[in-house]
Amino acid sequence: MTTLQNKTALVTGASRGIGRATAAALAGAGAHVLVHYGRSAQEAESLVSEIHTKGGRANAFSADLGTPNGAALVAKQVRSIVGDRLDVLVLNAGISKAARIA
């Protein structure tokens, strides 16, 4: 992977699965990773700890992207951590809504 030193990456839905693996890979390439999670705080903090243990930089924060103001909250939190610079954006968060189809 190309080096991502001095780059900032936001991965939504980063606490588990593909998002977690993506965030870890970006951190391994040198990026400062912003770990977004919806409900999995423990998993997100565990990932941040793993990244820190390997000498990387990461921060975790929560926002519900299933709400009308969720994206604005993510933007506000990102700016509070890193300012206006974001180099990599991975939109991995998934939302679902239960409904009858028949």
VOMIDO-120030 format. One record per atom (N, C-alpha, C, O): z, x, y; residue in three letters. Coordinates in steps of 0.1 Angstrom, whole numbers, padded with zeros to 4 digits, always signed. Atoms other than C-alpha are relative to their C-alpha. Layout:
N
ZXYALA...
END
This chain:
102
+0000+0008-0012MET+0000+0000+0000MET+0000+0009+0012MET+0006+0019+0013MET+0000-0007-0012THR-0007+0011+0035THR+0014+0001+0006THR+0022-0008+0004THR-0013-0001-0007THR+0023+0023+0055THR+0001-0010+0011THR-0008-0012+0018THR-0003+0010-0011LEU+0039-0003+0077LEU+0012+0005+0008LEU+0019-0003+0014LEU-0011-0005-0008GLN+0063+0020+0095GLN-0002-0005+0014GLN-0013-0006+0019GLN+0000+0005-0014ASN+0072+0006+0130ASN-0007-0013+0001ASN-0012-0017+0012ASN+0005+0013+0000LYS+0058-0028+0120LYS+0010-0010-0004LYS+0020-0007-0011LYS-0009+0011+0003THR+0076-0061+0118THR-0007-0011-0008THR-0018-0015-0004THR+0006+0011+0008ALA+0069-0087+0091ALA+0010-0011-0002ALA+0022-0009-0005ALA-0007+0013+0003LEU+0081-0123+0087LEU-0005-0006-0012LEU-0017-0008-0013LEU+0004+0007+0012VAL+0080-0138+0053VAL+0009-0013-0001VAL+0021-0012-0002VAL-0007+0013+0002THR+0089-0175+0051THR+0002-0003-0015THR-0007+0001-0023THR-0002+0002+0014GLY+0104-0187+0019GLY+0002+0012-0008GLY-0003+0014-0019GLY-0001-0013+0006ALA+0114-0152+0011ALA+0012+0003-0009ALA+0014+0014-0014ALA-0012-0002+0007SER+0146-0157-0008SER-0002+0001-0015SER+0006+0006-0023SER+0003+0001+0014ARG+0130-0163-0042ARG-0015+0002-0003ARG-0023+0000+0006ARG+0014+0000+0005GLY+0098-0159-0063GLY-0009+0009+0007GLY-0006+0021+0010GLY+0011-0008-0006ILE+0066-0147-0047ILE+0004+0005+0014ILE+0001+0016+0018ILE-0005-0004-0013GLY+0082-0147-0012GLY+0009+0012-0001GLY+0008+0022+0008GLY-0010-0011+0002ARG+0110-0124-0024ARG-0008+0013-0003ARG-0005+0024+0002ARG+0008-0012+0004ALA+0085-0100-0041ALA-0008+0005+0012ALA-0010+0017+0013ALA+0008-0004-0012THR+0063-0100-0010THR+0008+0007+0010THR+0005+0018+0015THR-0009-0006-0010ALA+0092-0092+0013ALA+0005+0014-0005ALA+0005+0023+0003ALA-0004-0013+0006ALA+0104-0064-0010ALA-0011+0010+0001ALA-0009+0022+0004ALA+0011-0009-0001ALA+0069-0049-0011ALA-0003+0005+0014ALA-0005+0016+0017ALA+0002-0004-0014LEU+0065-0050+0027LEU+0011+0010+0004LEU+0008+0019+0012LEU-0010-0010-0004ALA+0099-0033+0031ALA-0002+0013-0007ALA+0000+0024+0000ALA+0003-0013+0007GLY+0089-0007+0005GLY-0011+0008+0007GLY-0011+0020+0006GLY+0011-0007-0008ALA+0059+0001+0027ALA+0005+0004+0014ALA-0003+0009+0021ALA-0006-0005-0013GLY+0082+0006+0057GLY+0002-0010+0010GLY+0007-0007+0021GLY-0001+0010-0010ALA+0081-0027+0075ALA+0015-0005+0002ALA+0023-0004-0008ALA-0013+0007-0003HIS+0112-0043+0092HIS-0003-0014-0004HIS-0011-0021+0002HIS+0003+0013+0006VAL+0113-0075+0072VAL+0010-0011+0005VAL+0022-0009+0004VAL-0008+0011-0003LEU+0125-0108+0085LEU-0001-0010-0011LEU-0011-0015-0014LEU-0001+0008+0012VAL+0137-0128+0055VAL+0004-0015+0004VAL+0015-0017+0007VAL-0003+0014-0003HIS+0134-0166+0062HIS+0004-0007-0013HIS-0002-0004-0024HIS-0004+0008+0012TYR+0151-0190+0038TYR+0003-0014+0005TYR+0007-0016+0017TYR-0004+0013-0004GLY+0157-0227+0038GLY+0014-0004-0005GLY+0022-0007+0003GLY-0013+0004+0005ARG+0187-0233+0015ARG+0006+0011-0008ARG+0018+0010-0012ARG-0005-0010+0010SER+0191-0201-0006SER+0006+0012+0008SER+0001+0023+0007SER-0006-0010-0008ALA+0214-0181+0017ALA+0004+0012-0009ALA+0002+0024-0005ALA-0005-0011+0009GLN+0229-0161-0012GLN-0011+0009-0005GLN-0010+0021-0004GLN+0012-0008+0004GLU+0195-0150-0025GLU-0006+0008+0011GLU-0010+0019+0009GLU+0006-0007-0011ALA+0183-0141+0009ALA+0008+0012+0004ALA+0003+0023+0007ALA-0009-0011-0003GLU+0214-0120+0017GLU-0001+0011-0011GLU+0001+0023-0008GLU+0001-0010+0011SER+0210-0103-0017SER-0013+0008+0002SER-0012+0020+0000SER+0013-0007-0003LEU+0174-0094-0008LEU+0002+0010+0011LEU-0002+0022+0010LEU-0003-0009-0011VAL+0185-0080+0025VAL+0008+0012-0004VAL+0006+0023+0000VAL-0009-0011+0005SER+0212-0059+0008SER-0008+0010-0008SER-0007+0022-0007SER+0009-0008+0008GLU+0186-0046-0017GLU-0009+0009+0009GLU-0010+0021+0006GLU+0009-0007-0009ILE+0163-0036+0011ILE+0008+0011+0007ILE+0003+0022+0009ILE-0008-0009-0007HIS+0191-0019+0030HIS+0004+0012-0009HIS+0004+0023-0005HIS-0004-0010+0009THR+0202+0000-0001THR-0011+0010-0002THR-0008+0022-0005THR+0012-0009+0001LYS+0167+0014-0004LYS-0004+0007+0013LYS-0014+0014+0013LYS+0003-0007-0013GLY+0168+0026+0032GLY-0009-0008+0009GLY-0013-0003+0020GLY+0009+0008-0008GLY+0148-0003+0046GLY+0008-0008+0011GLY+0020-0008+0011GLY-0006+0009-0010ARG+0154-0027+0075ARG-0004-0014-0003ARG-0016-0017-0006ARG+0002+0014+0002ALA+0158-0064+0071ALA+0010-0009+0006ALA+0022-0004+0007ALA-0009+0010-0005ASN+0174-0095+0086ASN-0004-0013-0007ASN-0015-0016-0010ASN+0003+0013+0005ALA+0178-0129+0071ALA+0004-0011+0010ALA+0014-0009+0017ALA-0004+0011-0009PHE+0179-0162+0089PHE-0005-0013-0007PHE-0015-0013-0015PHE+0004+0013+0006SER+0176-0199+0080SER-0006-0009+0010SER-0002-0009+0022SER+0006+0011-0008ALA+0155-0227+0093ALA-0007-0010-0009ALA-0013-0005-0019ALA+0006+0011+0008ASP+0143-0260+0078ASP-0014-0002+0005ASP-0016-0009+0015ASP+0014+0002-0005LEU+0105-0259+0081LEU-0005-0014-0004LEU-0017-0017+0000LEU+0004+0014+0003GLY+0104-0295+0068GLY+0003-0009+0011GLY+0001-0021+0010GLY-0003+0009-0012THR+0116-0308+0102THR-0010+0003+0011THR-0016+0013+0011THR+0009-0002-0011PRO+0096-0313+0133PRO+0002+0012+0009PRO-0008+0018+0014PRO-0003-0012-0008ASN+0113-0285+0152ASN+0002+0013-0008ASN+0007+0023-0002ASN-0002-0012+0008GLY+0115-0261+0123GLY-0007+0013+0004GLY-0002+0023+0004GLY+0008-0012-0004ALA+0087-0238+0134ALA+0005+0006+0013ALA+0005+0018+0015ALA-0006-0005-0013ALA+0101-0236+0169ALA+0013+0007-0002ALA+0015+0017+0005ALA-0012-0007+0003LEU+0134-0226+0155LEU-0002+0013-0006LEU+0004+0023-0003LEU+0004-0013+0006VAL+0118-0199+0134VAL-0004+0010+0011VAL+0001+0021+0012VAL+0005-0009-0011ALA+0100-0185+0165ALA+0012+0004+0009ALA+0013+0016+0013ALA-0012-0003-0008LYS+0133-0186+0185LYS+0008+0011-0007LYS+0013+0020-0001LYS-0008-0010+0007GLN+0152-0167+0158GLN-0007+0013-0002GLN-0001+0024+0000GLN+0008-0013+0001VAL+0124-0141+0153VAL+0001+0007+0013VAL+0004+0019+0014VAL-0001-0006-0013ARG+0124-0135+0190ARG+0014+0006+0003ARG+0015+0017+0009ARG-0014-0005-0003SER+0162-0131+0191SER+0002+0013-0008SER+0011+0021-0004SER-0002-0012+0008ILE+0159-0104+0164ILE-0009+0012+0004ILE-0004+0023+0005ILE+0009-0011-0003VAL+0128-0084+0173VAL-0008-0002+0013VAL-0017+0007+0015VAL+0008+0002-0012GLY+0115-0097+0206GLY-0013-0007-0003GLY-0014-0015-0012GLY+0013+0007+0001ASP+0079-0108+0210ASP-0010+0007-0009ASP-0022+0003-0010ASP+0010-0007+0009ARG+0063-0084+0185ARG+0002-0004-0015ARG+0013-0003-0020ARG+0000+0003+0014LEU+0054-0096+0151LEU-0014+0005-0005LEU-0024+0000+0000LEU+0013-0006+0005ASP+0027-0076+0131ASP-0005-0007-0012ASP-0017-0008-0014ASP+0004+0006+0013VAL+0027-0094+0097VAL+0007-0014-0001VAL+0019-0015+0001VAL-0006+0013+0003LEU+0032-0131+0090LEU-0005-0005-0013LEU-0017-0006-0016LEU+0003+0005+0013VAL+0034-0144+0055VAL+0006-0014-0001VAL+0018-0015-0001VAL-0005+0014+0001LEU+0037-0182+0053LEU+0001-0004-0015LEU-0009-0009-0020LEU-0002+0002+0014ASN+0051-0187+0019ASN+0010-0012-0003ASN+0010-0017-0014ASN-0009+0011+0002ALA+0077-0215+0024ALA-0007-0012-0005ALA-0018-0016-0001ALA+0005+0012+0005GLY+0071-0246+0005GLY+0009-0012+0002GLY+0022-0010+0002GLY-0008+0012-0002ILE+0083-0281+0012ILE-0005-0011-0010ILE-0017-0011-0013ILE+0004+0011+0008SER+0082-0312-0010SER+0007-0012+0003SER+0019-0012+0009SER-0006+0013-0002LYS+0089-0348-0007LYS-0002-0009-0012LYS-0013-0010-0016LYS+0002+0009+0012ALA+0096-0371-0036ALA-0005-0014+0005ALA+0000-0019+0015ALA+0005+0013-0003ALA+0076-0403-0035ALA-0007-0005-0013ALA-0011+0002-0022ALA+0006+0007+0011ARG+0063-0428-0060ARG-0015+0000+0002ARG-0020-0002+0013ARG+0014+0000-0001ILE+0026-0425-0067ILE-0007-0012-0007ILE-0019-0014-0006ILE+0005+0012+0007ALA+0022-0457-0088ALA+0009-0011+0002ALA+0006-0022-0003ALA
END
